[in-house]
Amino acid sequence: MYILLALIAACALGIAVHYLLPRRTLRGVALVPAVSTAAAAIIYTVMQWSGVGAESIWLWLTSILGAVVISAVAGYVLTTARVRSDAETKAALGI
């Protein structure tokens, strides 16, 4: 049940990351929060399987902050790829 707290926190912080990153109009509003939530779920599960208990601060810091960092990087990389792709398409069309 504690994993839900980590997922909700990661999703909320993913929403904040979406609005903090530049060019948010070029990506979907749910992309960065979804990446953040998925990353938190994976990190939390892997750490639980490795023996880190729910009372450990490292489980929470790693799963939540790690998810925020991963979602920020993913959002930045995907937005940069979109800008590059749009520029190439405009150049190919002569716009």
C-alpha positions, 0 to 999 in steps of 0.5 A: 500500500505504501507504493501508492504514496510514492506513485501519487507523489511522483505523479504530482511532482511530474505535473510540476516538472511538465510545467517547469520544462520549456516548450510544454506546448510541444508534448502531451500534458500527460507524458511527463507525469506518466513517465514519472509515475512509471519510473517511481513504480519501477524504482520502488519495486526494484528497491523493495525486491532488493530488501530495502524496507518501507521505513527506509528514507532511501526507498522514498528519496530514490523512488520519488526524486529518481522518478522526477529526474528521469521524467525531466530528462525524458521530457527535455529529450523528447521535446528537443527531438520534436523541435528537431523533427519539426524543423526538418519537416519544415525544411523538407516542405520548404516552409 
